[in-house]
Amino acid sequence: MSTEPLIPKHGGYRKLKSFQIAQLVYDVTVRFCDRYIDKRSRTHDQMVQAARSGVQNIAEGSQASGTSKKTELKLTSVARASLEELRLDYEDFLRQRELPEWWPDHPALLRFKALRCSSLLELRQWVAAEQKQHRPTQTSTDSTSQVSVPVIQCQSVPVPVFVANASLSLINLCCYLLDRQIEALAKSFETEGGFTERLYRVRSAHRRSNS
């Protein structure tokens, strides 16, 4: 007799790395928009809703997987599309204000990735630490020659630059994980089918065991 359950284990989305990162992106985006985007603008609402959609659709898809792999695949794809929209909004924010979008190997971004932040508090702490490193020092004067020697090594970096680039890094990682998730779901659906196929297998096994 087949031991395949009619409704397999499902949900468990809180353990998904993609969900955890998407949730952090949502928390960061809400705070970012409240601070740096006009609350009366459509961009504010669109960014928050795109971030929320990423989180909610991962959760809803995971919960629906018990009876519909097709729905899980669809909703996970919606989450991926929402985060792509959010990525473009962050890129637009930097470009339109002539602020730098960092390359993946930017030193500050490498330090951020190494921390593997999992909360808004940890991201704030990273921003505070980076601000200290990027804070320009004052011009000093040599006491013997009375010559002013500039020792400023870098310009002050606005906080939105740190947060926007960190958000882009998180979104990139989440999109990568969702791409892999979607690929695995598609392969599973192709080889195993969905609820209808599973129902047929379970019923067939039940009939054989009673014959």
N, C-alpha and C positions, 0 to 999 in steps of 0.2 A: 504493500500500500504506500502511495506517495506521501511523503511528509511535508510537501510543499503547502504552506498556509495559504488560504484564500486571500486574506489581507495580511501582507507582511508587515514587519516592523516599519514604522514611518514616523515622521516628525524628527525630533532630535536635532533640529536646525540650530539650536544654541551652541552645539558642539562644532558646527561647521566653521572653519576659519573664514570663509567668505562672508558668513553672516556676522561674525565678530568684527571684522574689519569694516563692513558696510555700516554697522551700527556706530562705530567710532566716527566714520565719515559723516554720518547723519548728525551726531552730537557736535562735531566740529563745525559743520556747515550751518547749523542753526545759530551758533554763537557768532560765527564769521559774518553771516548775513545781518544779524541784529546790530553788529558793530560797524560794518563797512559798506553795507548796501542799504539804500533808502528803503524803508519799510513800506513806502507807498508805491514802490516800483513793482512791475510785473517780474522783474529779474529776481527780486527777493523771494517772492512766493514760488517761482519756478524752481529756483535752486533748492529751496527747502523741500518742495514736493518731490523733486527728482531724487534727492538723497533719501527721503522717506520711502519712496517707491522701491529703491534698491533693497532696503531692509525688509519691507513688508512682503514683497514678492518672493524673496528667498524663503521666508518663513511660511508663507501660504503654499508655495510650491512643495516644500518639504512635507507639510501636513497633508496635502492632497495626494501625495505619492502612494498612499495605501490603496487607493482605488483607481488612480489615474496617473500613470507615468506620462501620458501625453500632456496632462495639465501641469504636472511638475516641470516638464521640459519647456512648456510655453511660458510659465510664470518665471522660471529661472532666466529665460531669454529676455523677458520684460525687465527684470532686475538689471541685467547686463546692459540693455539699451538705455535705461534710466541713468545709470552711472556714466555711460558714454556722454549723455547729454550734460550731466553735471561737470564732467571733465572739460568740455568745451566752454562752459560758463566760467570756470576758474581760469582757463587760458585766456578767455576774452577779458576778464577782469584785469589780468596782468598786462596784456597787450594794449588795451585801451588807455591805461594809465602810465604806459611806458615804464612798467616795472619788469624786472628780469624774471624769466622763467628758467629755472636752473636745469642744467644737464643732469642725467642720473648719477654722474660721478662727481658732482659738486661736493666739496668737503663737508659743508653743513648738512647736506642731504645724506651723505654717507654716514655721518654721525647719527642722524635721525633714524635711518634704517637699522643701524646696529642696536639701537635702544629697543626696537620692537614695541613701541608704545601700544598699550591696550586700553588707555583711558584718556579722557580730556585733561585730567590733572597732569599726567605724564607728558603730554604734548606741551602744556603750559610750561612745565619745568624745563623742557628742551628749549623752548623759545627764550626763556629767561637766561639760560646758560649761553645760548648763542648770541644774545644781545650783548652780554658782557664781552665776548670775544670780538664782536664787531663794533664795539664802542670806540670811537676815535680818542686817542690820547692827546694831551695838550702839548703845544710847542714848548720846548725846554730851552734854557739859556745856559751856555757854558760859563761858569763863574770866573774862569781865567781869561778867556778871550772876549767875554761879553757879546758873543755872537749867538744869535737865536738859531737854534737847530731844530728844524721841523722833524718831529718823530711820528707824525700821523701816518699810520700804515693802511688804514681803510676808512671808508665812509660809513656813517651810521646807516643801518638797514631798517626800513620801516617794518613794523610788526606784521602787517598784511602780507608782505613778501614771504616771510617765514611760514605763516599759516597756509597761504595759498599753495606754496610749493610742497609743504608737507601733505596737504590734502591731495594734491595731484599724485604724489608718491603712493599714498594709501589707495587712491582710486585705481591707479595702474596695477597695483598688486591685486586688488579685489577683482578687477576685470580679468586679469590673468587666471586667477583661481576659478572664476565663473566660466571662462572659456573651457577650461579643463573639465569642469563639472558638467557643462552642457555636452561636451564631446562624449563623456562617459555615459550620460543619460541617453544620448542618441544611440550609442552602440548597444546599450542594454535593451532599449526599446526595439531595436532592429533584430536582435538575436532572441530575445525572450518574449517580445510582445508586451501587451498591456493587460489590463484587468480582464478583458473578454477572453483572451488566450489563456490566462491563468485559470479563470473559471472553468473553461473547457477541460484543461488538464486535470484539475482537481476533481471535477465531476466524472471524468473518464476513469480516473484512478479509483474513485469510490465505487463505480459500477463494476469494475474488474474485481475489486476485493469482495464484492457481494455475489459474484457469479459462481 
